[in-house]
Amino acid sequence: MGLMTESWQEQKYVDQMLDEGETWAIVGLSGDPGRTAYRIAAALQQRGKRIVPIHPGAPTVLGEQGYASLTEVPFPVDLVDVFRRSEAAGEFADEAVRIGAKGVWFQLGVVDEEAFERTRRAGVPMVMDTCPLIEWGRRAA
């Protein structure tokens, strides 16, 4: 288990995403400040990242226009950060590959090993079961 988890969070991919990912599409981001996705999106903005809410209701969140799906975003997306239950997350990894995202990030507790394998096989870096804020915190330590 430890070894598999390690490959889910390969440091070179974590670093690449945190350092080079400028536009983060956040799947499951709504306007509810009590939700984890909202807090993470706000923190990404504070670090100079552009956030793109992906939610069926397509709300504007933190001043950024939302879209109902990844395919509706009319500009390139660097990273797709997924805040969905594990069983619903895989389709977003596949969609991220289709739209040409440079990376896929499954949040803490979101695990789909088959989606991970498909995404990596497609040549797209992916990390899973961790959070950008946790990873930034590790680097600062």
N, C-alpha and C positions, 0 to 999 in steps of 0.2 A: 504494500500500500504506500509506504513512504516514498519508494522510488517513483511510482506512478504519479503521485501528487507532485513530486519534484519536477517531473517533466511537464506537468500542467502549468507550472509557474517558472519556466525557464528564464533565468535572469536576463539573458541578452534580449529576449522578447519583451519582458516587462520594461526594461530600460528603454528600448527602442520606442515602445508605445508611449511611455510617459514623456520622453524627451522630444519625439518627433511628431506625435499625434496632435495636430492642432484643432481638428474638427471632430468632435465626439458626438455621434448619434446615440442617444440614450433611449433604448427600448424600454417602455413601461414608465416613462417620466410623465407625471401629471402635475397639476398645480397645487398638490397637497403638501404643504411644508412639513408635515409630520412624517412623510414617507422618506425612507433612506435614499431613494433615487434623487429626490429633490435636494437633500443635503449634499450628496456627492456632486450633483450638477452645479450647485452653488460654489462648492470648493474648486471644481474644475475651472469655473469662470474666474475665480479669484487668482488662479494660476495662469490666467491669460488664454485659456482654451475656449473655443466656440462650442456651445452645446446646441444640439438639435433634438428637440423632444419628438419621440416616436410613440404615438399613442392613438388608439382608435378614435378618440374624440378630438385629436389634433389641437390640443390647447396651446396657447402661447404661454410659455413658462419662462420665468426669469428674463423676460424681455425678448425671448427668441420664439419665432414662429414654429409651431408644431406641424407634424405631418402624420397622416394615418398609417403610412408604411414607409419602409426604407426606399422602395422603388419610386416613391413620389418626391423624394428630396431632389431639387433641381440643380444641385451642385455637388462636387465630389466630397465624400466623407472619408476621413482617415481611419477612424475607429468606430466600431459598433460595440457599445457597452450594454449588456443585456441584464435587465432586472425583471426576470420572469421566472416562474417555477421551472425546475429542471425539465419536466416533461414537455413544456411549451417552448423551450429555449432553442432547440436544434434548428427549427425552421429559420430563425433569425441569423444563425451562423451561415446557413446555406444562402440566404438572401444577401448577406454581407459579401460573400464571395461573388455572387452574381453582379452586384453593383460596383465591384472593384475596390472595396474597402481594403486598406493596408493592414488591418488587424481586427481581431475579434476578442472581446474581453467579457467573460462570464463572471458575474459578481460572486461574492462570498456565498457559498451554499448552493450555487447554481452549477450543476454537474451533468454533462451529457458526453460520455466517453466516445460514442459513435460520432457525434457532431464534431468533437475535437479531432478525431482521426480524419474525417472527411475534409475538414477545414485545412488541417496541416497538409494532407495529401494534395489539396488544391494549391498549395504553395503560399497559403496565407497564415502568418503567425497568429497564434491564439494562446491566451492564458485563461485559466479557469479556476473558480473557487477562491478568488481573492479580490481585494478592493484597491483601487488606485491610492486611496488615502493611507491604507496600511503599508503599501509598497513605498510610497513617498516617506512615510514615517521610518521605515527600515533604513532607507538611504540616509536619512538625517541623523540616525543614531550613531 
